[in-house]
Amino acid sequence: MAKGRKMWVFSPPKQPKPKVLDAVKTNVEAKANDLIETVLKPNHIKPPSGDERFNLSYMRHTGQWWEIYTELSLDESLDAIRDEPHFLP
């Protein structure tokens, strides 16, 4: 089987990506912060319990958080973090 001949082809320069204006960035940031403060935080962040109990989770290789301990005391939590392989860097 014979090799095809190589030939030069025209490759036009790539168009530069458009810059986002500072005013647009500021507007998006303000609206995103408003969404976080008024919707996301009130609906998804719960206040800590008064009895100093903790839930321990780790992030799996899939990017999903996996809760493995619930309602641990502070000492139990620190022992688990120190001794369990799930919490090693």
Secondary structure, DSSP 8 states (H G I E B T S, - for coil): ---------------------HHHHHHHHHHHHHHIIIIIHHHH-----TT--EEEEEE-TTS-EEEEEEEE-HHHHHHHHHH-GGG--
